[in-house]
Amino acid sequence: MGEVRLATEGTTRGAVRSRHSAAFAVWYLRAVAFINFLSAVWVSLGQDLRRHNTENYFTPYMLTAGFASGLFTLFLAITMRRRKRAAWILNVVLSGLFLLLFALVMFFPEVRQYWQNWISLGLTAAFFVSLLLGRRVFSAKGDRSNPKLAAAVAVGGLLVTSLIAALLVTLTNTARGAAHSTFLDRWRYGVMRLVSLAADDSRFAGITTPGWVNVSINILSTLLLLGVLYAAFRSRRTIDPLTEEDEAKLRVLLDQHGERDSLGYFALRREKSAVWSPTGKAAVTYRVVGGVSLASGDPIGDPEAWPGAIEPWLAEAREHGWAPAVMGASEEAGTIYARHGLDALELGDEALVEIAEFTLEGRAMRTVRQAYNRVKRAGYEVRIRRHEDIPDDEMAELLRKADDWRDGATERGFSMALGRLGDPGDGRCVMLECTDGEGELRAVLSFVPWGPGGLSLDLMRRDRDAENGLMEFMVIELLQRAGEIRITQVSLNFAMFRSVFERGSRLGAGPVLRLWRSLLSFFSRWWQIESLYRANAKYRPIWEPRFMLFEKSSDLLRIGIAAARAEGFLEAPGLPKWMHRKHLETGR
């Protein structure tokens, strides 16, 4: 027993030492990147650093004045923080060679007489040793296609940037006899500048360029280097989408436990992947976006089996260097995720309406009641059917209309949208079709099942020329006629930062809360944050808080961008579309 305890304690101490060593390596690179950037704007500091990189002086590993070196070092710091194995290998090789060279030259008296060199040697050695001690931490794998992509970016990028450099040289060459320099000479000059092999113009007869041209070529060189590094170190981008077997198993779990989470059915989005618990009684569904493993809603299945699915999901994220995050988790799921090391941030509230408690009567519902009656008097009618009860030709027409009414070319939605309409597997979904007094279709709503007696809003589309208040009219029709399809509860839209709008408007709200409310109201001009809250509040719903879960607060910006991309609000940056893998669109 004592031997087991000692072995466990030794393993724990080794893990702690590895984490501390890895953290030192990352912070070393961050500090060097900061000094490199600072030296680029602080002239005297930059001159000192350059002087200490000449003759018998040496600076520590990666410490070189300039924006280019700062960007390169910062990139390495970011990839090391994400525990990329490829970045660790690169730093081990470079720092090891630098340390070996440093140790050899220290045998010369003219080098070792300077105390600065001893400090540089010590810092470089400390960084190299920290890499060796922290090697277990840097286990994140990159995409298997990275070497080929990096080579393609390097070759293609060098060709493009060298041609741009040659063009700049051609347009700005002021040397006598410039006409005698051939295009091949100017192209070779650009290439040599890009790879930093040309020290000055004197090596190229007939070529003299202004200083800004050489600076521009150096900037192109830096961008090319960063592009190659990004391609070499990027995380795995593709995942295996849901298989037919996965979808069938998820549907069984939804039949058994689907009433627990109104967002459960959205786990069936087919660009997601699933990680299963060992017993198969629970699963986490997610999608990888921008190096973030983005799950949504609660895990599917038995809550007692949730930890068995959460643990392999987190392990897979760490294996590939993804930042784990969950969008729209309930408080129950957030508590369980928190036990696995994730922090929570309240995003807003989901509007839930209990059919038995909903009424249009009373003074508080006067405005809604009047709007409903106005649309009804205009002759609008609503038809409610399950998708499986809609004939194929009618469904095709509904799909055509819904596509025509879509706002923009990009489908939106991820955490609270199914991303498809009219699929044969979604027969239990509910369609609301609204026609005007002449029988013309003017709007559709689609809801997904939420357990045996609930619905969750999936898609809203309307003709912009139709009567105002049409969506509210359709929702109220559903709530009043819910008995036709045996529904007891309905989940409506999600209202981000609802509590801020509600508490910020109350008497006695503090200055910080009022300022936060004012900022959200300002941004609502573009993103409809406040209008969504007010649209949901009309039905006097039960507000169910929803949370975003994350592992590190420093990843919040990265997670926010990934979530915006998944929801369809941001286009994917990076390579041109013709270089991307074929991907599925998200939808709402």
C-alpha positions as CSV (number, residue, x, y, z in Angstrom):
1,M,0.0,0.0,0.0
2,G,2.8,2.3,0.9
3,E,4.5,1.6,-2.5
4,V,1.3,2.5,-4.3
5,R,1.0,5.8,-2.4
6,L,4.6,6.7,-3.1
7,A,4.2,6.0,-6.8
8,T,1.0,8.1,-6.9
9,E,2.8,11.0,-5.1
10,G,5.7,10.7,-7.5
11,T,3.4,10.8,-10.5
12,T,1.6,13.8,-9.1
13,R,4.8,15.7,-8.5
14,G,6.1,14.8,-12.0
15,A,2.9,16.2,-13.5
16,V,3.1,19.4,-11.5
17,R,6.7,19.8,-12.5
18,S,5.9,19.3,-16.2
19,R,3.1,21.9,-16.0
20,H,5.3,24.5,-14.3
21,S,8.1,23.9,-16.8
22,A,5.7,24.2,-19.7
23,A,4.3,27.4,-18.2
24,F,7.9,28.8,-17.9
25,A,8.6,28.1,-21.5
26,V,5.4,29.9,-22.6
27,W,6.0,32.9,-20.4
28,Y,9.6,33.1,-21.7
29,L,8.4,33.4,-25.2
30,R,5.7,35.9,-24.3
31,A,8.3,38.1,-22.5
32,V,10.7,37.9,-25.4
33,A,7.9,38.8,-27.9
34,F,7.1,41.8,-25.7
35,I,10.7,43.0,-25.7
36,N,11.0,42.5,-29.4
37,F,7.9,44.6,-30.1
38,L,9.1,47.2,-27.5
39,S,12.5,47.4,-29.1
40,A,10.9,48.1,-32.5
41,V,9.3,51.3,-31.2
42,W,11.9,52.2,-28.6
43,V,14.9,53.2,-30.8
44,S,17.6,53.2,-28.1
45,L,16.5,49.7,-26.8
46,G,16.5,48.4,-30.3
47,Q,19.9,49.7,-31.0
48,D,21.2,48.1,-27.8
49,L,19.7,44.7,-28.7
50,R,21.2,44.9,-32.2
51,R,24.6,45.8,-30.8
52,H,24.4,42.8,-28.5
53,N,23.8,40.5,-31.4
54,T,27.1,41.5,-33.1
55,E,30.7,40.7,-32.7
56,N,31.3,39.1,-29.3
57,Y,27.9,39.7,-27.8
58,F,24.9,37.4,-27.8
59,T,21.3,37.8,-26.7
60,P,19.1,34.9,-25.4
61,Y,17.1,32.6,-27.6
62,M,14.7,34.5,-29.9
63,L,15.5,38.0,-28.4
64,T,15.9,40.1,-31.6
65,A,14.7,43.7,-32.1
66,G,11.8,44.1,-34.6
67,F,8.2,43.5,-35.4
68,A,8.9,40.5,-37.5
69,S,10.8,38.7,-34.7
70,G,8.1,39.8,-32.3
71,L,5.4,38.3,-34.4
72,F,7.3,35.1,-34.9
73,T,8.0,34.7,-31.2
74,L,4.4,35.6,-30.3
75,F,3.1,33.0,-32.7
76,L,5.3,30.4,-31.1
77,A,4.1,31.4,-27.7
78,I,0.5,31.0,-28.8
79,T,1.0,27.6,-30.3
80,M,3.0,26.5,-27.3
81,R,0.2,27.6,-25.0
82,R,-2.1,25.4,-27.0
83,R,0.3,22.6,-26.3
84,K,1.1,21.9,-29.9
85,R,3.6,19.1,-30.3
86,A,4.9,20.5,-33.6
87,A,5.7,23.8,-31.9
88,W,7.5,22.0,-29.1
89,I,9.6,20.1,-31.5
90,L,10.5,23.3,-33.4
91,N,11.5,25.1,-30.3
92,V,13.6,22.1,-29.0
93,V,15.5,21.9,-32.3
94,L,16.1,25.7,-32.6
95,S,16.9,26.4,-29.0
96,G,19.0,23.2,-28.8
97,L,21.1,24.2,-31.7
98,F,21.4,27.8,-30.4
99,L,22.4,26.5,-27.0
100,L,25.1,24.2,-28.5
101,L,26.5,27.0,-30.5
102,F,26.4,29.3,-27.5
103,A,28.2,26.8,-25.3
104,L,31.0,26.3,-27.9
105,V,31.7,30.0,-28.4
106,M,31.9,30.5,-24.6
107,F,35.3,28.7,-24.8
108,F,36.7,31.8,-26.4
109,P,38.0,34.3,-23.8
110,E,36.8,37.3,-25.8
111,V,33.2,36.0,-25.6
112,R,33.0,34.7,-22.0
113,Q,34.5,38.0,-20.6
114,Y,31.1,39.7,-20.9
115,W,28.6,39.1,-18.1
116,Q,25.7,39.7,-20.5
117,N,26.7,36.5,-22.5
118,W,26.5,34.4,-19.3
119,I,23.0,35.7,-18.6
120,S,22.0,34.9,-22.2
121,L,23.5,31.4,-21.9
122,G,21.7,30.8,-18.6
123,L,18.3,32.0,-20.0
124,T,18.6,29.9,-23.1
125,A,19.6,26.9,-21.1
126,A,16.7,27.4,-18.7
127,F,14.3,27.6,-21.7
128,F,15.7,24.4,-23.2
129,V,15.6,22.5,-20.0
130,S,12.0,23.7,-19.4
131,L,11.0,22.3,-22.7
132,L,12.5,18.9,-21.9
133,L,10.9,18.8,-18.4
134,G,7.5,19.9,-19.8
135,R,7.5,17.6,-22.8
136,R,4.5,15.6,-21.6
137,V,2.3,18.7,-21.6
138,F,2.9,19.4,-25.3
139,S,0.8,16.5,-26.7
140,A,-1.7,18.3,-28.9
141,K,-1.7,16.8,-32.4
142,G,-2.0,18.9,-35.6
143,D,-4.0,18.0,-38.7
144,R,-2.4,15.2,-40.7
145,S,-2.5,17.4,-43.8
146,N,-0.5,20.2,-42.2
147,P,2.9,19.3,-43.7
148,K,1.5,19.2,-47.2
149,L,-0.5,22.4,-46.7
150,A,2.6,24.2,-45.2
151,A,4.7,23.1,-48.2
152,A,2.0,24.3,-50.6
153,V,1.7,27.6,-48.8
154,A,5.4,28.0,-48.7
155,V,5.9,27.3,-52.5
156,G,2.8,29.1,-53.6
157,G,3.3,32.0,-51.3
158,L,7.0,32.4,-52.2
159,L,6.0,32.5,-55.9
160,V,3.3,35.1,-55.4
161,T,5.2,37.3,-53.0
162,S,8.4,37.2,-55.2
163,L,6.4,38.3,-58.2
164,I,4.9,41.2,-56.2
165,A,8.4,42.0,-55.1
166,A,9.7,41.9,-58.6
167,L,6.9,44.2,-59.7
168,L,7.7,46.7,-57.0
169,V,11.4,46.7,-58.0
170,T,10.5,47.2,-61.6
171,L,8.3,50.2,-60.8
172,T,10.8,51.9,-58.4
173,N,14.3,51.0,-59.8
174,T,16.3,54.2,-60.1
175,A,19.7,52.7,-60.9
176,R,21.6,53.9,-64.0
177,G,21.2,51.5,-66.7
178,A,18.1,50.1,-65.1
179,A,16.8,49.1,-68.5
180,H,19.6,46.6,-68.7
181,S,18.4,44.6,-65.7
182,T,16.3,41.7,-66.8
183,F,13.1,40.6,-65.2
184,L,14.9,37.5,-64.0
185,D,17.4,39.7,-62.1
186,R,14.6,41.7,-60.5
187,W,12.7,38.5,-59.6
188,R,15.9,37.0,-58.1
189,Y,16.4,40.2,-56.1
190,G,12.9,39.9,-54.7
191,V,13.4,36.3,-53.8
192,M,16.7,37.0,-52.0
193,R,15.1,39.8,-50.1
194,L,12.2,37.6,-49.1
195,V,14.5,34.9,-47.6
196,S,16.7,37.6,-46.1
197,L,19.8,36.6,-48.0
198,A,20.4,40.0,-49.7
199,A,22.1,42.5,-47.4
200,D,22.1,45.5,-49.8
201,D,21.5,46.5,-53.4
202,S,25.1,46.6,-54.3
203,R,25.2,42.9,-55.0
204,F,22.7,43.4,-57.9
205,A,24.0,45.5,-60.7
206,G,21.4,47.8,-62.3
207,I,19.0,47.6,-59.3
208,T,18.6,50.4,-56.8
209,T,15.3,50.7,-54.9
210,P,13.9,53.1,-52.2
211,G,14.0,52.0,-48.6
212,W,10.2,51.6,-48.4
213,V,10.3,48.9,-51.1
214,N,12.7,46.8,-49.1
215,V,10.5,47.3,-46.0
216,S,7.5,46.2,-48.0
217,I,9.3,43.1,-49.2
218,N,10.3,42.3,-45.6
219,I,6.6,42.7,-44.5
220,L,5.6,40.3,-47.3
221,S,8.3,37.9,-46.0
222,T,7.0,38.1,-42.5
223,L,3.4,37.5,-43.6
224,L,4.6,34.5,-45.7
225,L,6.4,33.1,-42.7
226,L,3.4,33.4,-40.5
227,G,1.2,31.8,-43.1
228,V,3.6,28.8,-43.3
229,L,3.7,28.5,-39.5
230,Y,-0.1,28.7,-39.3
231,A,-0.5,26.0,-41.9
232,A,2.1,23.8,-40.1
233,F,0.7,24.2,-36.6
234,R,-3.0,24.5,-37.1
235,S,-5.3,22.2,-35.2
236,R,-7.2,19.4,-36.8
237,R,-10.0,21.0,-38.6
238,T,-12.3,18.1,-39.7
239,I,-14.2,15.8,-37.5
240,D,-16.3,12.7,-38.4
241,P,-19.9,13.9,-38.7
242,L,-22.7,11.9,-37.2
243,T,-23.1,8.5,-38.7
244,E,-26.5,6.9,-39.2
245,E,-25.7,4.7,-36.2
246,D,-24.9,7.7,-34.1
247,E,-28.1,9.4,-35.1
248,A,-30.2,6.3,-34.4
249,K,-28.6,6.0,-30.9
250,L,-29.1,9.7,-30.2
251,R,-32.8,9.4,-31.1
252,V,-33.2,6.5,-28.7
253,L,-31.6,8.6,-25.9
254,L,-33.9,11.6,-26.8
255,D,-37.0,9.3,-26.6
256,Q,-35.9,8.2,-23.1
257,H,-34.5,11.6,-21.7
258,G,-35.5,14.2,-24.3
259,E,-37.8,16.1,-21.9
260,R,-34.9,17.2,-19.8
261,D,-33.5,19.7,-22.3
262,S,-35.4,21.8,-24.8
263,L,-32.3,22.0,-26.9
264,G,-31.7,18.2,-27.0
265,Y,-33.1,17.6,-30.5
266,F,-30.6,20.1,-32.0
267,A,-27.9,17.6,-31.2
268,L,-29.0,15.9,-34.4
269,R,-27.3,18.5,-36.6
270,R,-25.4,16.4,-39.0
271,E,-22.2,18.4,-39.1
272,K,-21.7,17.7,-35.4
273,S,-19.8,14.8,-34.0
274,A,-20.6,12.7,-31.0
275,V,-18.4,11.4,-28.1
276,W,-20.1,8.6,-26.2
277,S,-19.8,7.5,-22.6
278,P,-18.4,3.9,-22.1
279,T,-21.9,2.6,-21.4
280,G,-23.5,4.3,-24.4
281,K,-26.1,6.0,-22.1
282,A,-24.9,9.5,-22.7
283,A,-23.2,11.6,-25.4
284,V,-21.7,15.0,-26.0
285,T,-22.2,16.4,-29.5
286,Y,-19.9,19.1,-30.8
287,R,-18.4,20.8,-33.8
288,V,-14.8,22.0,-34.2
289,V,-14.7,25.7,-35.3
290,G,-11.5,27.7,-35.4
291,G,-9.6,25.4,-33.0
292,V,-12.6,25.3,-30.5
293,S,-14.5,22.1,-29.7
294,L,-17.9,23.7,-29.5
295,A,-20.7,21.7,-27.8
296,S,-24.2,23.0,-27.4
297,G,-26.9,22.4,-24.9
298,D,-26.7,19.6,-22.3
299,P,-25.2,16.2,-22.9
300,I,-27.7,13.8,-24.3
301,G,-28.9,10.9,-22.2
302,D,-29.0,9.8,-18.6
303,P,-27.5,12.6,-16.3
304,E,-25.8,9.9,-14.2
305,A,-23.8,8.9,-17.4
306,W,-23.0,12.5,-18.4
307,P,-19.5,12.5,-16.7
308,G,-18.6,9.4,-18.8
309,A,-19.2,11.4,-22.0
310,I,-17.7,14.7,-20.8
311,E,-14.4,13.2,-19.8
312,P,-13.5,11.7,-23.3
313,W,-14.8,14.9,-24.9
314,L,-12.4,17.0,-22.9
315,A,-9.6,14.4,-23.4
316,E,-10.1,14.6,-27.2
317,A,-10.1,18.4,-27.1
318,R,-6.8,18.4,-25.2
319,E,-5.3,15.8,-27.5
320,H,-5.8,18.0,-30.5
321,G,-5.2,21.3,-28.9
322,W,-8.8,22.5,-29.1
323,A,-10.3,24.9,-26.6
324,P,-13.4,23.1,-25.1
325,A,-16.5,25.2,-24.8
326,V,-20.2,24.7,-24.4
327,M,-22.9,27.1,-25.6
328,G,-26.4,27.2,-24.0
329,A,-26.0,24.7,-21.2
330,S,-28.6,24.5,-18.4
331,E,-27.7,25.1,-14.8
332,E,-27.8,21.3,-14.1
333,A,-25.4,20.6,-16.9
334,G,-23.2,23.6,-16.0
335,T,-22.8,22.2,-12.5
336,I,-21.6,18.9,-13.8
337,Y,-19.2,20.5,-16.4
338,A,-17.8,22.7,-13.5
339,R,-16.8,19.5,-11.7
340,H,-14.6,18.7,-14.7
341,G,-12.8,22.0,-14.6
342,L,-14.9,24.3,-16.7
343,D,-16.0,27.8,-15.6
344,A,-19.5,29.2,-16.3
345,L,-20.6,32.6,-17.7
346,E,-24.4,33.3,-17.9
347,L,-25.3,34.1,-21.5
348,G,-29.0,34.9,-21.1
349,D,-32.3,33.2,-20.7
350,E,-34.5,30.9,-22.7
351,A,-38.2,31.8,-22.9
352,L,-40.4,28.8,-21.9
353,V,-44.2,29.0,-22.0
354,E,-46.4,26.5,-20.1
355,I,-49.6,26.1,-22.1
356,A,-51.8,25.6,-19.1
357,E,-50.7,29.0,-17.7
358,F,-50.8,31.0,-20.8
359,T,-53.7,33.4,-21.4
360,L,-54.5,36.5,-23.4
361,E,-56.7,37.9,-20.7
362,G,-55.7,40.7,-18.3
363,R,-54.3,44.2,-18.6
364,A,-50.7,43.0,-18.9
365,M,-51.6,41.2,-22.2
366,R,-53.7,44.1,-23.7
367,T,-51.1,45.1,-26.3
368,V,-50.5,41.5,-27.4
369,R,-54.2,40.8,-27.5
370,Q,-54.9,43.9,-29.7
371,A,-52.1,42.9,-32.1
372,Y,-53.4,39.4,-32.3
373,N,-57.0,40.5,-33.0
374,R,-55.8,43.0,-35.7
375,V,-54.0,40.3,-37.6
376,K,-56.9,37.9,-37.2
377,R,-59.4,40.5,-38.5
378,A,-57.1,41.0,-41.6
379,G,-58.0,37.5,-42.6
380,Y,-54.9,35.6,-41.7
381,E,-55.2,31.9,-40.8
382,V,-52.7,29.3,-39.3
383,R,-52.5,25.7,-40.2
384,I,-50.7,23.3,-37.8
385,R,-49.3,20.0,-38.9
386,R,-46.6,17.5,-38.1
387,H,-44.0,17.3,-40.9
388,E,-44.8,13.7,-41.5
389,D,-48.4,14.7,-42.4
390,I,-47.4,17.2,-45.1
391,P,-47.4,15.7,-48.7
392,D,-44.2,15.8,-50.5
393,D,-45.3,18.4,-53.1
394,E,-46.6,20.7,-50.4
395,M,-43.4,20.4,-48.4
396,A,-41.3,21.2,-51.5
397,E,-43.3,24.4,-51.9
398,L,-42.8,25.3,-48.2
399,L,-39.1,24.7,-48.6
400,R,-39.0,27.0,-51.7
401,K,-40.9,29.8,-49.9
402,A,-38.7,29.5,-46.7
403,D,-35.6,29.7,-48.8
404,D,-36.9,32.8,-50.7
405,W,-37.7,34.5,-47.3
406,R,-34.3,33.8,-45.8
407,D,-32.5,36.9,-44.6
408,G,-29.2,36.8,-46.5
409,A,-27.3,34.0,-48.3
410,T,-26.0,32.4,-45.1
411,E,-28.0,30.0,-43.0
412,R,-27.7,31.0,-39.4
413,G,-27.9,28.9,-36.2
414,F,-26.0,26.2,-34.4
415,S,-26.9,25.7,-30.7
416,M,-30.7,26.3,-31.2
417,A,-31.3,25.4,-34.8
418,L,-31.5,22.1,-36.6
419,G,-30.0,23.3,-39.9
420,R,-32.4,21.5,-42.2
421,L,-36.1,21.5,-43.0
422,G,-38.3,18.8,-44.4
423,D,-35.9,15.9,-43.8
424,P,-37.8,12.5,-43.6
425,G,-36.2,11.7,-40.3
426,D,-37.8,14.8,-38.7
427,G,-41.4,13.7,-39.1
428,R,-42.4,14.6,-35.5
429,C,-41.4,18.3,-36.1
430,V,-44.3,20.7,-36.3
431,M,-45.0,23.2,-39.1
432,L,-47.1,26.3,-38.8
433,E,-48.2,27.8,-42.1
434,C,-49.8,31.2,-42.1
435,T,-51.9,32.3,-45.1
436,D,-53.5,35.7,-45.8
437,G,-57.2,36.4,-46.6
438,E,-56.6,35.3,-50.2
439,G,-55.0,32.0,-49.2
440,E,-51.5,33.1,-50.1
441,L,-48.7,31.6,-47.9
442,R,-47.0,34.5,-46.0
443,A,-45.0,32.9,-43.1
444,V,-43.9,29.5,-41.7
445,L,-42.7,28.4,-38.3
446,S,-41.0,25.1,-37.6
447,F,-40.6,23.5,-34.2
448,V,-38.6,20.4,-33.1
449,P,-39.8,17.9,-30.5
450,W,-38.9,18.5,-26.9
451,G,-39.7,15.2,-25.2
452,P,-43.2,13.8,-25.6
453,G,-45.2,16.9,-24.9
454,G,-43.0,19.9,-25.8
455,L,-41.8,21.9,-28.8
456,S,-38.7,24.0,-29.3
457,L,-38.6,26.8,-31.9
458,D,-36.3,26.0,-34.8
459,L,-37.0,28.3,-37.8
460,M,-39.0,31.5,-38.4
461,R,-39.5,32.8,-42.0
462,R,-42.0,35.4,-43.2
463,D,-42.8,37.5,-46.3
464,R,-41.5,41.0,-45.6
465,D,-44.6,42.5,-47.3
466,A,-47.0,40.7,-44.9
467,E,-48.8,42.2,-41.9
468,N,-46.7,43.3,-38.9
469,G,-47.1,41.1,-35.9
470,L,-47.5,38.0,-38.0
471,M,-45.0,35.9,-36.0
472,E,-46.7,36.8,-32.7
473,F,-50.0,35.9,-34.2
474,M,-48.7,32.4,-35.2
475,V,-47.1,31.8,-31.8
476,I,-50.3,32.6,-30.0
477,E,-52.3,30.4,-32.4
478,L,-50.0,27.5,-31.5
479,L,-50.3,28.2,-27.7
480,Q,-54.1,28.4,-28.0
481,R,-54.5,25.3,-30.1
482,A,-51.8,23.2,-28.5
483,G,-54.3,20.6,-27.7
484,E,-54.6,19.6,-31.3
485,I,-51.1,18.2,-31.3
486,R,-51.0,17.4,-27.5
487,I,-48.4,19.9,-26.5
488,T,-48.0,21.2,-23.0
489,Q,-44.9,23.4,-23.2
490,V,-43.1,25.5,-25.8
491,S,-39.6,26.9,-25.9
492,L,-39.2,30.1,-27.8
493,N,-36.2,32.2,-28.7
494,F,-33.1,32.8,-26.5
495,A,-32.7,36.3,-25.1
496,M,-29.0,37.2,-24.5
497,F,-28.3,39.2,-21.4
498,R,-32.0,39.4,-20.5
499,S,-31.2,40.1,-16.9
500,V,-29.2,43.2,-17.8
501,F,-32.1,44.7,-19.7
502,E,-34.5,43.8,-17.0
503,R,-32.5,44.9,-13.9
504,G,-30.8,47.8,-15.7
505,S,-34.2,49.6,-16.3
506,R,-35.3,49.3,-12.6
507,L,-35.2,52.1,-10.2
508,G,-31.9,52.1,-8.2
509,A,-29.8,50.3,-10.8
510,G,-26.2,51.0,-10.4
511,P,-24.0,53.0,-12.8
512,V,-22.1,49.9,-14.1
513,L,-25.4,48.1,-14.8
514,R,-26.9,51.1,-16.5
515,L,-23.7,51.5,-18.6
516,W,-23.8,47.8,-19.6
517,R,-27.5,48.1,-20.6
518,S,-26.7,51.2,-22.7
519,L,-23.9,49.4,-24.5
520,L,-26.2,46.4,-25.3
521,S,-28.9,48.7,-26.4
522,F,-26.5,50.4,-28.8
523,F,-25.3,47.1,-30.3
524,S,-29.0,46.0,-30.6
525,R,-29.3,48.3,-33.6
526,W,-27.4,45.6,-35.6
527,W,-27.8,42.4,-33.6
528,Q,-31.4,42.7,-32.2
529,I,-30.3,41.8,-28.7
530,E,-32.9,43.9,-26.9
531,S,-35.7,43.4,-29.5
532,L,-35.4,39.6,-29.0
533,Y,-35.8,40.0,-25.3
534,R,-38.9,42.2,-25.6
535,A,-40.4,40.0,-28.3
536,N,-40.2,37.0,-25.9
537,A,-41.3,38.9,-22.9
538,K,-44.7,39.5,-24.5
539,Y,-45.8,36.0,-23.7
540,R,-44.9,36.3,-20.0
541,P,-42.7,33.2,-20.1
542,I,-40.7,31.3,-17.6
543,W,-37.1,32.4,-18.0
544,E,-34.6,29.5,-17.9
545,P,-30.9,30.7,-17.6
546,R,-28.4,29.3,-20.1
547,F,-24.6,29.3,-19.7
548,M,-21.4,29.3,-21.7
549,L,-18.8,27.0,-20.3
550,F,-15.1,27.4,-20.9
551,E,-11.8,26.1,-19.5
552,K,-9.6,29.3,-19.6
553,S,-10.8,32.9,-19.5
554,S,-8.0,33.8,-21.9
555,D,-9.9,31.6,-24.5
556,L,-13.1,33.7,-24.3
557,L,-12.4,35.8,-27.4
558,R,-11.4,32.8,-29.4
559,I,-14.6,31.0,-28.2
560,G,-16.7,34.0,-29.0
561,I,-15.4,34.2,-32.6
562,A,-15.9,30.4,-33.0
563,A,-19.5,30.7,-31.7
564,A,-20.2,33.6,-34.1
565,R,-18.9,31.6,-37.0
566,A,-20.9,28.5,-36.0
567,E,-24.0,30.6,-35.7
568,G,-23.4,32.1,-39.2
569,F,-22.7,35.7,-38.1
570,L,-19.0,35.6,-39.2
571,E,-17.4,34.2,-42.3
572,A,-14.5,31.8,-41.8
573,P,-11.2,33.6,-42.2
574,G,-8.0,32.3,-43.7
575,L,-7.5,30.5,-46.9
576,P,-9.6,31.2,-50.1
577,K,-12.7,29.1,-50.4
578,W,-11.2,27.1,-53.2
579,M,-8.6,25.8,-50.8
580,H,-11.0,24.8,-48.0
581,R,-12.3,21.3,-47.6
582,K,-15.9,20.8,-48.5
583,H,-18.0,21.7,-45.5
584,L,-21.6,21.8,-44.5
585,E,-23.4,25.1,-43.8
586,T,-24.9,25.8,-40.5
587,G,-28.6,26.8,-40.5
588,R,-31.4,28.4,-38.7
